[in-house]
Amino acid sequence: MKRLEYAVLVCAGMLWGCTHTRPPEMPHPELVRISSLPSFSSFTRKDKITLSVLFRVLEDGTIAEVRMLGSSGDPQWDAVAIDSMRHWRFNHLAGECPPDGIWVRNAIVVQAEEQIVMALAGLTVQSEREADSLYALLEQGTPFETLARNAEGTGKPVEPVPVNIAQFPRKVRDEVRKLRVHDFTKPIRIGERYVIYKRFEQNLLKTTIR
C-alpha cells in the first residue's frame, strides 16, 4: 500500500487583517513553500477538512505567528499543525511592510494524498519576459542544463534533487505532477519569481529529500 501524506491545498482568496493596512504598492502575499501536516488516525483519501488560518507575515516572507480560527476537532492535532505552519514561507513582501508584519488569512484545505518524490531541477528567473524567452528556447531544443548553468552564472552542472512535491502550493504541485521524465513545465509564477521545473531520472537523485 502506498503511503499517504496529508497535503495542504491552499484556496485562493486571502483577507488582510485589521492590525495594519497594506500599502497600495504591496501585492498580496503568496504561500511559496508548505509542508505536510500531521495525520489523523481515521483519515481517508476521500476525507478533507477546511481550516481558516491567520498568519502574521514578516517582510522577508517568514511567519512570526499562526492562529487557527476554529478547530479541526482535535486540539492536539491543531497544536502540531500550527507548529508546522510556522515553518511555511510566503514570498518576500514588496513595499513598506510594518516591522511586526501584516496579518493574512488563508483558507486551508487538508486532504490525504499519495507521497510523490521526483528528481527535479529548477530554472529560476525574476521576470516573466525572461521566463518566456527561456521556455521558447527549451521548446526549440536548447538543453535545460545549458540554460540553467547560464542563469546561475556558476558554470556548474545541474544536479537534480529529490523533492516531495507535497511541499509545493497546489498550483505548482498540479503542474509538476504531470511531468514525465525529461519533461519540463511552463514558467510558473511563485511569489516574485518564475520557475521552470524539469524532471530527471530517479537514479540521478541525491540522498536528501527537500
N, CA, C and O of each residue as an XYZ file, in Angstrom:
840
protein
N       0.845     -1.194      0.000
C       0.000      0.000      0.000
C       0.883      1.249      0.000
O       1.862      1.326      0.742
N       0.530      2.219     -0.835
C       1.318      3.428     -0.900
C       1.038      4.315      0.313
O      -0.085      4.385      0.813
N       2.081      4.980      0.763
C       1.965      5.852      1.914
C       1.156      7.085      1.550
O       1.303      7.637      0.459
N       0.296      7.513      2.476
C      -0.494      8.720      2.260
C       0.094      9.872      3.066
O       0.338      9.747      4.266
N       0.313     10.984      2.394
C       0.743     12.200      3.071
C      -0.459     13.138      3.126
O      -1.343     13.081      2.271
N      -0.482     14.003      4.142
C      -1.594     14.922      4.288
C      -1.215     16.256      3.675
O      -0.721     17.166      4.341
N      -1.465     16.331      2.379
C      -1.054     17.504      1.616
C      -1.975     18.673      1.904
O      -3.130     18.491      2.288
N      -1.457     19.868      1.715
C      -2.191     21.086      2.006
C      -2.540     21.788      0.714
O      -1.654     22.157     -0.057
N      -3.815     21.974      0.476
C      -4.279     22.657     -0.723
C      -4.721     24.053     -0.324
O      -5.681     24.202      0.433
N      -4.045     25.070     -0.814
C      -4.325     26.443     -0.409
C      -5.320     27.073     -1.374
O      -5.044     27.224     -2.564
N      -6.479     27.434     -0.841
C      -7.509     28.049     -1.678
C      -7.100     29.475     -2.034
O      -6.281     30.092     -1.353
N      -7.680     29.979     -3.104
C      -7.453     31.374     -3.496
C      -8.102     32.266     -2.451
O      -8.654     31.707     -1.504
N      -8.095     33.491     -2.513
C      -8.834     34.310     -1.577
C      -8.134     34.472     -0.250
O      -8.223     33.589      0.603
N      -7.450     35.562     -0.055
C      -6.772     35.855      1.191
C      -7.290     37.191      1.691
O      -7.496     38.121      0.911
N      -7.500     37.279      3.000
C      -8.022     38.510      3.577
C      -6.973     39.133      4.493
O      -6.307     38.435      5.257
N      -6.839     40.431      4.407
C      -5.871     41.136      5.237
C      -6.460     41.387      6.614
O      -7.640     41.711      6.751
N      -5.626     41.234      7.628
C      -6.059     41.503      8.991
C      -6.153     42.989      9.242
O      -5.671     43.796      8.446
N      -6.774     43.349     10.350
C      -7.023     44.758     10.627
C      -5.894     45.413     11.416
O      -5.956     46.612     11.687
N      -4.847     44.642     11.796
C      -3.780     45.222     12.592
C      -3.025     46.292     11.823
O      -2.684     47.335     12.382
N      -2.761     46.041     10.538
C      -2.046     47.001      9.702
C      -2.741     47.111      8.359
O      -3.383     46.168      7.895
N      -2.605     48.257      7.750
C      -3.166     48.478      6.425
C      -2.102     48.220      5.373
O      -0.975     48.696      5.505
N      -2.437     47.486      4.347
C      -1.485     47.182      3.285
C      -1.252     48.411      2.422
O      -2.209     49.021      1.945
N       0.022     48.787      2.213
C       0.303     49.890      1.286
C      -0.197     49.542     -0.102
O      -0.164     48.370     -0.477
N      -0.664     50.522     -0.888
C      -1.229     50.245     -2.214
C      -0.267     49.504     -3.128
O      -0.705     48.705     -3.956
N       1.061     49.753     -2.996
C       2.018     49.130     -3.909
C       2.391     47.715     -3.489
O       3.084     47.021     -4.234
N       1.954     47.273     -2.326
C       2.312     45.942     -1.851
C       1.346     44.893     -2.383
O       0.155     44.973     -2.083
N       1.807     43.898     -3.169
C       0.916     42.867     -3.679
C       0.491     41.909     -2.572
O       1.107     41.861     -1.507
N      -0.562     41.154     -2.833
C      -0.992     40.152     -1.870
C       0.100     39.114     -1.683
O       0.612     38.594     -2.675
N       0.479     38.790     -0.451
C       1.497     37.765     -0.232
C       0.986     36.399     -0.667
O      -0.212     36.120     -0.619
N       1.910     35.566     -1.088
C       1.555     34.257     -1.634
C       2.384     33.182     -0.959
O       3.594     33.345     -0.804
N       1.756     32.083     -0.553
C       2.499     30.959      0.006
C       3.359     30.329     -1.082
O       2.855     29.957     -2.141
N       4.668     30.211     -0.816
C       5.568     29.636     -1.810
C       6.200     28.336     -1.325
O       6.791     27.605     -2.120
N       6.086     28.039     -0.041
C       6.612     26.774      0.467
C       5.751     26.312      1.630
O       5.494     27.066      2.569
N       5.306     25.057      1.554
C       4.494     24.476      2.617
C       5.092     23.120      2.981
O       6.139     22.742      2.456
N       4.443     22.401      3.862
C       4.887     21.052      4.220
C       3.678     20.246      4.645
O       2.620     20.804      4.936
N       3.835     18.929      4.681
C       2.734     18.061      5.080
C       2.382     18.291      6.538
O       3.242     18.630      7.351
N       1.115     18.106      6.861
C       0.633     18.272      8.217
C       0.487     16.910      8.889
O       0.524     15.885      8.208
N       0.322     16.879     10.215
C       0.196     15.596     10.917
C      -1.026     14.822     10.447
O      -2.002     15.407      9.979
N      -0.963     13.502     10.577
C      -2.054     12.646     10.094
C      -3.149     12.484     11.141
O      -2.917     12.643     12.339
N      -4.341     12.165     10.662
C      -5.449     11.783     11.516
C      -5.532     10.263     11.541
O      -5.238      9.614     10.537
N      -5.927      9.689     12.665
C      -5.945      8.232     12.784
C      -6.979      7.590     11.863
O      -6.784      6.456     11.424
N      -8.066      8.282     11.564
C      -9.134      7.687     10.745
C      -9.398      8.496      9.485
O     -10.524      8.544      8.991
N      -8.354      9.130      8.971
C      -8.479      9.995      7.799
C      -8.293      9.163      6.541
O      -7.321      8.413      6.446
N      -9.193      9.272      5.576
C      -9.066      8.523      4.331
C      -8.828      9.491      3.176
O      -8.901     10.709      3.339
N      -8.543      8.925      2.015
C      -8.249      9.742      0.843
C      -9.433     10.626      0.452
O      -9.243     11.688     -0.142
N     -10.659     10.194      0.784
C     -11.834     10.957      0.394
C     -12.159     12.061      1.392
O     -12.922     12.975      1.081
N     -11.586     11.980      2.583
C     -11.870     12.970      3.610
C     -11.088     14.255      3.378
O     -10.010     14.244      2.783
N     -11.635     15.335      3.846
C     -10.883     16.590      3.837
C     -11.500     17.531      4.864
O     -12.680     17.425      5.200
N     -10.684     18.446      5.349
C     -11.167     19.456      6.273
C     -10.703     20.820      5.755
O      -9.671     20.930      5.094
N     -11.470     21.830      6.062
C     -11.130     23.193      5.669
C     -10.906     24.017      6.923
O     -11.751     24.054      7.817
N      -9.759     24.676      6.979
C      -9.394     25.479      8.129
C      -9.223     26.936      7.709
O      -8.757     27.221      6.606
N      -9.598     27.836      8.580
C      -9.325     29.256      8.368
C      -8.181     29.629      9.290
O      -8.287     29.501     10.509
N      -7.074     30.096      8.697
C      -5.847     30.313      9.461
C      -5.337     31.735      9.243
O      -5.283     32.228      8.116
N      -4.963     32.383     10.351
C      -4.346     33.705     10.303
C      -2.829     33.560     10.417
O      -2.329     32.886     11.317
N      -2.099     34.200      9.496
C      -0.643     34.211      9.528
C      -0.163     35.652      9.719
O      -0.635     36.567      9.044
N       0.777     35.842     10.645
C       1.443     37.143     10.728
C       2.747     37.031      9.948
O       3.687     36.363     10.378
N       2.790     37.689      8.802
C       3.880     37.535      7.846
C       4.823     38.722      7.930
O       4.394     39.875      7.893
N       6.123     38.425      8.045
C       7.141     39.463      8.080
C       7.594     39.811      6.668
O       7.254     39.116      5.711
N       8.364     40.893      6.542
C       8.752     41.387      5.218
C       9.518     40.362      4.403
O       9.386     40.330      3.179
N      10.330     39.510      5.061
C      11.113     38.525      4.325
C      10.324     37.268      3.981
O      10.881     36.321      3.426
N       9.026     37.247      4.306
C       8.179     36.119      3.972
C       8.073     35.064      5.050
O       7.270     34.139      4.932
N       8.874     35.188      6.106
C       8.769     34.228      7.196
C       7.519     34.504      8.024
O       6.951     35.595      7.971
N       7.105     33.509      8.780
C       5.861     33.599      9.550
C       6.196     33.740     11.027
O       6.851     32.879     11.614
N       5.741     34.826     11.612
C       6.036     35.106     13.016
C       5.006     34.502     13.952
O       5.306     34.203     15.108
N       3.785     34.322     13.448
C       2.716     33.849     14.320
C       1.622     33.198     13.487
O       1.330     33.630     12.371
N       1.022     32.154     14.047
C      -0.073     31.448     13.383
C      -1.239     31.328     14.352
O      -1.059     30.938     15.505
N      -2.421     31.660     13.887
C      -3.631     31.484     14.686
C      -4.670     30.740     13.863
O      -5.007     31.159     12.756
N      -5.176     29.644     14.398
C      -6.214     28.877     13.723
C      -7.570     29.358     14.222
O      -7.845     29.332     15.421
N      -8.415     29.797     13.291
C      -9.745     30.266     13.647
C     -10.684     29.063     13.638
O     -10.973     28.504     12.580
N     -11.150     28.675     14.794
C     -11.919     27.440     14.874
C     -10.980     26.286     15.163
O      -9.859     26.493     15.627
N     -11.439     25.057     14.888
C     -10.653     23.879     15.218
C     -10.965     22.738     14.262
O     -12.040     22.694     13.665
N     -10.029     21.826     14.121
C     -10.245     20.617     13.327
C     -11.102     19.619     14.094
O     -11.593     18.642     13.528
N     -11.277     19.873     15.389
C     -11.985     18.929     16.244
C     -11.045     18.134     17.128
O     -11.479     17.407     18.020
N      -9.733     18.281     16.869
C      -8.718     17.565     17.646
C      -7.699     18.597     18.124
O      -6.808     18.967     17.359
N      -7.804     19.073     19.367
C      -6.901     20.132     19.863
C      -5.426     19.759     19.763
O      -4.591     20.621     19.486
N      -5.096     18.492     19.983
C      -3.695     18.076     19.893
C      -3.197     18.205     18.457
O      -2.079     18.665     18.224
N      -4.033     17.794     17.483
C      -3.658     17.928     16.074
C      -3.499     19.407     15.720
O      -2.564     19.787     15.016
N      -4.418     20.235     16.213
C      -4.341     21.673     15.930
C      -2.987     22.241     16.355
O      -2.370     23.007     15.615
N      -2.528     21.862     17.551
C      -1.276     22.397     18.078
C      -0.089     21.984     17.215
O       0.792     22.798     16.938
N      -0.065     20.716     16.789
C       1.044     20.234     15.963
C       0.991     20.887     14.580
O       2.025     21.243     14.014
N      -0.228     21.041     14.038
C      -0.378     21.669     12.727
C       0.080     23.121     12.757
O       0.750     23.578     11.830
N      -0.267     23.838     13.795
C       0.147     25.231     13.923
C       1.666     25.330     13.982
O       2.255     26.223     13.373
N       2.299     24.420     14.709
C       3.754     24.416     14.791
C       4.381     24.177     13.417
O       5.396     24.788     13.081
N       3.778     23.288     12.623
C       4.278     23.019     11.268
C       4.116     24.248     10.381
O       5.012     24.579      9.605
N       2.974     24.923     10.496
C       2.704     26.080      9.640
C       3.659     27.241      9.905
O       3.880     28.082      9.033
N       4.221     27.283     11.105
C       5.186     28.354     11.398
C       6.421     28.270     10.504
O       7.142     29.255     10.349
N       6.666     27.117      9.925
C       7.839     26.925      9.069
C       7.509     27.098      7.588
O       8.386     26.935      6.740
N       6.269     27.423      7.269
C       5.916     27.708      5.886
C       6.540     29.041      5.491
O       7.115     29.747      6.320
N       6.416     29.364      4.226
C       7.073     30.579      3.744
C       6.200     31.277      2.703
O       5.680     30.643      1.784
N       6.049     32.589      2.860
C       5.413     33.429      1.855
C       6.499     34.073      1.000
O       7.678     34.044      1.352
N       6.092     34.654     -0.124
C       7.055     35.401     -0.918
C       7.482     36.657     -0.160
O       6.797     37.113      0.755
N       8.621     37.202     -0.559
C       9.120     38.431      0.048
C       8.119     39.556     -0.211
O       7.659     39.729     -1.339
N       7.783     40.313      0.820
C       6.778     41.361      0.689
C       7.399     42.637      0.155
O       8.255     43.241      0.801
N       6.964     43.041     -1.027
C       7.449     44.291     -1.611
C       6.736     45.464     -0.938
O       5.672     45.292     -0.343
N       7.316     46.633     -1.033
C       6.685     47.813     -0.458
C       7.017     47.966      1.014
O       7.909     47.293      1.529
N       6.312     48.839      1.680
C       6.586     49.154      3.077
C       5.776     48.241      3.988
O       4.574     48.428      4.179
N       6.458     47.259      4.538
C       5.812     46.340      5.466
C       6.138     46.772      6.892
O       7.303     47.041      7.184
N       5.158     46.850      7.788
C       5.452     47.233      9.177
C       6.463     46.266      9.796
O       6.497     45.099      9.408
N       7.282     46.715     10.742
C       8.313     45.863     11.343
C       7.761     44.572     11.944
O       8.423     43.535     11.911
N       6.543     44.638     12.495
C       5.980     43.427     13.097
C       5.077     42.663     12.132
O       4.339     41.770     12.548
N       5.132     43.012     10.831
C       4.446     42.231      9.816
C       2.995     42.617      9.596
O       2.490     43.580     10.174
N       2.342     41.843      8.750
C       0.923     42.038      8.459
C       0.202     40.713      8.656
O       0.804     39.644      8.556
N      -1.075     40.794      8.935
C      -1.896     39.593      9.116
C      -2.551     39.214      7.790
O      -3.112     40.059      7.092
N      -2.468     37.934      7.461
C      -3.077     37.410      6.243
C      -3.905     36.186      6.623
O      -3.450     35.328      7.380
N      -5.120     36.114      6.092
C      -5.971     34.951      6.374
C      -6.098     34.080      5.142
O      -6.414     34.568      4.057
N      -5.853     32.788      5.308
C      -5.967     31.820      4.222
C      -6.975     30.743      4.573
O      -7.113     30.352      5.732
N      -7.672     30.273      3.560
C      -8.493     29.071      3.704
C      -7.615     27.885      3.310
O      -7.142     27.812      2.176
N      -7.398     26.966      4.233
C      -6.519     25.822      4.015
C      -7.356     24.552      3.948
O      -8.073     24.221      4.892
N      -7.260     23.848      2.832
C      -7.951     22.569      2.688
C      -6.930     21.450      2.858
O      -5.926     21.409      2.148
N      -7.186     20.546      3.796
C      -6.260     19.456      4.086
C      -6.895     18.144      3.668
O      -8.014     17.833      4.077
N      -6.181     17.367      2.847
C      -6.669     16.048      2.480
C      -5.490     15.124      2.218
O      -4.379     15.576      1.940
N      -5.748     13.825      2.309
C      -4.691     12.830      2.140
C      -4.342     12.672      0.665
O      -5.224     12.617     -0.193
N      -3.049     12.600      0.383
C      -2.574     12.359     -0.969
C      -1.374     11.427     -0.922
O      -0.646     11.399      0.070
N      -1.162     10.659     -1.997
C      -0.003      9.800     -2.068
C       1.265     10.638     -2.088
O       1.332     11.673     -2.751
N       2.271     10.174     -1.350
C       3.558     10.862     -1.386
C       4.221     10.616     -2.734
O       4.364      9.473     -3.169
N       4.620     11.693     -3.386
C       5.304     11.589     -4.680
C       6.622     12.324     -4.581
O       6.656     13.530     -4.338
N       7.712     11.590     -4.771
C       9.047     12.181     -4.766
C       9.586     12.124     -6.185
O       9.605     11.061     -6.805
N      10.025     13.264     -6.698
C      10.554     13.357     -8.055
C      11.962     13.934     -8.034
O      12.326     14.701     -7.143
N      12.737     13.550     -9.027
C      14.050     14.160     -9.241
C      13.831     15.420    -10.062
O      13.499     15.344    -11.245
N      14.017     16.579     -9.441
C      13.700     17.854    -10.088
C      14.871     18.818    -10.038
O      15.691     18.784     -9.120
N      14.932     19.673    -11.040
C      15.805     20.839    -11.027
C      14.972     22.021    -11.495
O      14.056     21.860    -12.301
N      15.284     23.193    -10.996
C      14.509     24.380    -11.344
C      15.351     25.442    -12.014
O      16.508     25.662    -11.656
N      14.764     26.084    -12.973
C      15.379     27.218    -13.665
C      14.611     28.452    -13.212
O      13.453     28.636    -13.589
N      15.249     29.302    -12.402
C      14.568     30.413    -11.741
C      15.046     31.757    -12.280
O      16.246     32.013    -12.378
N      14.084     32.610    -12.627
C      14.392     33.967    -13.091
C      13.421     34.940    -12.430
O      12.444     34.537    -11.800
N      13.712     36.229    -12.588
C      12.930     37.243    -11.881
C      11.787     37.832    -12.694
O      10.834     38.357    -12.118
N      11.861     37.756    -14.035
C      10.842     38.423    -14.843
C      10.094     37.435    -15.730
O      10.629     36.405    -16.140
N       8.838     37.782    -16.014
C       8.009     36.939    -16.877
C       8.579     36.901    -18.289
O       8.554     35.858    -18.943
N       9.094     38.036    -18.760
C       9.651     38.085    -20.120
C      10.839     37.137    -20.256
O      10.948     36.403    -21.238
N      11.721     37.158    -19.270
C      12.887     36.271    -19.316
C      12.450     34.812    -19.239
O      13.007     33.959    -19.931
N      11.454     34.519    -18.399
C      10.962     33.154    -18.280
C      10.370     32.669    -19.602
O      10.608     31.534    -20.014
N       9.603     33.528    -20.259
C       9.008     33.153    -21.544
C      10.077     32.923    -22.602
O       9.949     32.026    -23.436
N      11.142     33.739    -22.569
C      12.238     33.576    -23.534
C      12.955     32.242    -23.323
O      13.272     31.542    -24.284
N      13.204     31.901    -22.068
C      13.873     30.636    -21.768
C      12.993     29.449    -22.158
O      13.483     28.444    -22.674
N      11.693     29.575    -21.906
C      10.775     28.498    -22.271
C      10.760     28.306    -23.788
O      10.711     27.174    -24.268
N      10.801     29.399    -24.540
C      10.834     29.306    -26.002
C      12.105     28.594    -26.463
O      12.065     27.793    -27.398
N      13.234     28.884    -25.808
C      14.491     28.210    -26.158
C      14.419     26.717    -25.849
O      14.925     25.895    -26.613
N      13.796     26.373    -24.737
C      13.616     24.957    -24.405
C      12.753     24.256    -25.448
O      13.043     23.130    -25.851
N      11.699     24.925    -25.878
C      10.814     24.369    -26.892
C      11.561     24.164    -28.222
O      11.225     23.270    -28.999
N      12.567     24.994    -28.469
C      13.346     24.893    -29.708
C      14.451     23.849    -29.610
O      15.137     23.573    -30.594
N      14.627     23.263    -28.413
C      15.616     22.193    -28.264
C      16.876     22.555    -27.508
O      17.769     21.718    -27.380
N      16.978     23.783    -27.000
C      18.154     24.146    -26.195
C      18.150     23.332    -24.909
O      17.126     23.286    -24.227
N      19.255     22.691    -24.554
C      19.287     21.859    -23.341
C      18.968     22.652    -22.080
O      19.483     23.754    -21.887
N      18.133     22.102    -21.238
C      17.772     22.716    -19.959
C      19.026     22.993    -19.137
O      19.158     24.049    -18.519
N      19.953     22.018    -19.139
C      21.166     22.136    -18.345
C      21.993     23.352    -18.763
O      22.573     24.029    -17.914
N      22.049     23.628    -20.058
C      22.800     24.779    -20.551
C      22.185     26.086    -20.063
O      22.895     26.980    -19.602
N      20.882     26.190    -20.167
C      20.200     27.412    -19.738
C      20.322     27.605    -18.228
O      20.501     28.726    -17.751
N      20.224     26.508    -17.483
C      20.319     26.601    -16.026
C      21.706     27.055    -15.596
O      21.829     27.874    -14.684
N      22.762     26.535    -16.240
C      24.124     26.966    -15.904
C      24.306     28.451    -16.183
O      24.910     29.171    -15.388
N      23.783     28.900    -17.309
C      23.916     30.314    -17.667
C      23.139     31.209    -16.707
O      23.605     32.285    -16.332
N      21.944     30.752    -16.311
C      21.113     31.544    -15.409
C      21.757     31.669    -14.037
O      21.697     32.731    -13.416
N      22.375     30.589    -13.559
C      23.023     30.612    -12.253
C      24.329     31.395    -12.286
O      24.737     31.985    -11.286
N      24.982     31.394    -13.454
C      26.238     32.113    -13.588
C      27.415     31.445    -12.924
O      28.461     32.070    -12.752
N      27.272     30.173    -12.540
C      28.357     29.469    -11.860
C      29.119     28.531    -12.783
O      30.263     28.176    -12.501
N      28.495     28.128    -13.879
C      29.127     27.182    -14.782
C      29.094     25.751    -14.287
O      29.614     24.851    -14.945
N      28.482     25.533    -13.122
C      28.425     24.185    -12.559
C      27.308     23.386    -13.222
O      26.305     23.962    -13.646
N      27.470     22.051    -13.320
C      26.418     21.226    -13.914
C      25.165     21.229    -13.049
O      25.226     21.427    -11.836
N      24.029     21.006    -13.700
C      22.755     20.949    -12.991
C      22.654     19.616    -12.248
O      22.889     18.557    -12.830
N      22.309     19.671    -10.984
C      22.173     18.460    -10.185
C      20.748     18.375     -9.640
O      20.396     19.113     -8.719
N      19.929     17.489    -10.194
C      18.569     17.344     -9.676
C      18.590     16.803     -8.257
O      19.513     16.090     -7.864
N      17.569     17.150     -7.500
C      17.458     16.684     -6.118
C      16.091     16.042     -5.922
O      15.144     16.379     -6.631
N      15.977     15.115     -4.962
C      14.672     14.513     -4.685
C      13.770     15.499     -3.962
O      14.145     16.052     -2.928
N      12.605     15.712     -4.498
C      11.670     16.679     -3.921
C      10.326     15.994     -3.668
O       9.742     15.405     -4.577
N       9.851     16.073     -2.447
C       8.492     15.634     -2.138
C       7.561     16.756     -2.593
O       7.539     17.828     -1.989
N       6.805     16.516     -3.640
C       6.045     17.622     -4.239
C       4.906     18.109     -3.359
O       4.250     19.093     -3.698
N       4.651     17.429     -2.214
C       3.649     17.933     -1.271
C       4.062     19.268     -0.678
O       3.227     19.986     -0.129
N       5.363     19.615     -0.783
C       5.825     20.897     -0.236
C       5.393     22.074     -1.089
O       5.441     23.217     -0.635
N       4.966     21.808     -2.334
C       4.607     22.886     -3.232
C       3.172     23.348     -3.005
O       2.317     22.543     -2.632
N       2.897     24.629     -3.224
C       1.490     25.073     -3.277
C       0.752     24.323     -4.377
O       1.375     23.772     -5.285
N      -0.555     24.302     -4.298
C      -1.348     23.454     -5.196
C      -1.077     23.744     -6.669
O      -0.941     22.813     -7.463
N      -0.997     25.020     -7.047
C      -0.834     25.341     -8.465
C       0.478     24.792     -9.010
O       0.552     24.396    -10.173
N       1.526     24.768     -8.162
C       2.813     24.218     -8.588
C       2.738     22.694     -8.613
O       3.184     22.057     -9.567
N       2.174     22.124     -7.564
C       2.081     20.664     -7.465
C       1.307     20.079     -8.642
O       1.671     19.027     -9.168
N       0.240     20.760     -9.053
C      -0.574     20.242    -10.156
C       0.210     20.215    -11.466
O       0.021     19.315    -12.284
N       1.086     21.196    -11.668
C       1.880     21.233    -12.897
C       3.012     20.208    -12.855
O       3.258     19.508    -13.837
N       3.693     20.124    -11.725
C       4.827     19.201    -11.605
C       4.365     17.755    -11.680
O       5.062     16.901    -12.229
N       3.192     17.482    -11.128
C       2.669     16.115    -11.119
C       2.507     15.556    -12.540
O       2.592     14.345    -12.740
N       2.279     16.421    -13.514
C       2.054     15.980    -14.897
C       3.342     15.560    -15.609
O       3.293     14.915    -16.657
N       4.490     15.925    -15.041
C       5.747     15.728    -15.748
C       6.121     14.252    -15.885
O       6.040     13.482    -14.928
N       6.527     13.883    -17.083
C       7.211     12.615    -17.293
C       8.709     12.899    -17.278
O       9.125     14.054    -17.370
N       9.517     11.852    -17.164
C      10.966     12.041    -17.135
C      11.411     12.790    -18.390
O      11.008     12.451    -19.503
N      12.240     13.803    -18.198
C      12.804     14.678    -19.230
C      11.843     15.778    -19.686
O      12.214     16.605    -20.519
N      10.620     15.803    -19.158
C       9.693     16.889    -19.472
C      10.002     18.108    -18.596
O      10.645     17.983    -17.554
N       9.543     19.282    -19.026
C       9.680     20.488    -18.229
C       8.357     21.240    -18.242
O       7.560     21.114    -19.172
N       8.139     22.024    -17.189
C       6.899     22.790    -17.065
C       6.990     24.087    -17.858
O       8.073     24.504    -18.270
N       5.855     24.708    -18.062
C       5.832     26.093    -18.499
C       6.272     26.956    -17.314
O       6.275     26.470    -16.183
N       6.642     28.211    -17.536
C       7.022     29.070    -16.406
C       5.881     29.163    -15.388
O       4.726     29.401    -15.743
N       6.232     28.972    -14.126
C       5.256     29.044    -13.044
C       5.637     30.222    -12.145
O       6.769     30.302    -11.668
N       4.710     31.112    -11.922
C       4.983     32.246    -11.035
C       4.874     31.782     -9.591
O       3.838     31.267     -9.171
N       5.956     31.967     -8.832
C       5.986     31.622     -7.415
C       6.460     32.851     -6.666
O       7.651     33.162     -6.665
N       5.548     33.539     -6.040
C       5.902     34.803     -5.408
C       6.305     35.821     -6.457
O       5.541     36.110     -7.378
N       7.511     36.368     -6.317
C       8.009     37.358     -7.261
C       8.923     36.740     -8.313
O       9.533     37.470     -9.094
N       9.031     35.419     -8.354
C       9.926     34.746     -9.288
C       9.128     33.883    -10.257
O       7.934     33.643    -10.080
N       9.829     33.430    -11.277
C       9.252     32.490    -12.231
C      10.185     31.283    -12.316
O      11.400     31.432    -12.449
N       9.602     30.089    -12.237
C      10.403     28.867    -12.208
C       9.931     27.907    -13.288
O       8.731     27.721    -13.488
N      10.892     27.296    -13.985
C      10.618     26.206    -14.917
C      11.257     24.961    -14.311
O      12.468     24.928    -14.092
N      10.453     23.940    -14.040
C      10.966     22.703    -13.454
C      11.150     21.641    -14.534
O      10.354     21.529    -15.466
N      12.217     20.869    -14.382
C      12.430     19.715    -15.250
C      12.536     18.466    -14.391
O      13.145     18.480    -13.321
N      11.930     17.377    -14.878
C      12.002     16.105    -14.166
C      13.106     15.241    -14.777
O      13.210     15.113    -15.997
N      13.928     14.651    -13.903
C      15.035     13.809    -14.326
C      14.787     12.362    -13.895
O      13.831     12.077    -13.174
N      15.645     11.465    -14.336
C      15.548     10.068    -13.943
C      15.881      9.917    -12.464
O      16.715     10.648    -11.929
N      15.224      8.963    -11.807
C      15.398      8.776    -10.376
C      16.835      8.440     -9.993
O      17.272      8.800     -8.900
N      17.580      7.762    -10.862
C      18.929      7.345    -10.491
C      19.911      8.510    -10.429
O      21.075      8.313    -10.079
N      19.464      9.718    -10.762
C      20.310     10.899    -10.659
C      20.133     11.631     -9.335
O      20.758     12.663     -9.095
N      19.269     11.082     -8.475
C      18.931     11.775     -7.228
C      20.073     11.818     -6.244
O      20.873     10.888     -6.143
N      20.131     12.934     -5.511
C      20.961     12.989     -4.325
C      20.227     12.260     -3.203
O      19.139     11.726     -3.416
N      20.803     12.237     -2.042
C      20.225     11.423     -0.964
C      19.230     12.183     -0.086
O      18.397     11.558      0.571
N      19.297     13.505     -0.060
C      18.460     14.284      0.844
C      17.194     14.766      0.148
O      17.266     15.410     -0.899
N      16.043     14.460      0.721
C      14.770     14.911      0.165
C      14.493     16.326      0.643
O      14.580     16.633      1.832
N      14.159     17.173     -0.311
C      13.799     18.557      0.042
C      12.309     18.680      0.234
O      11.812     19.766      0.534
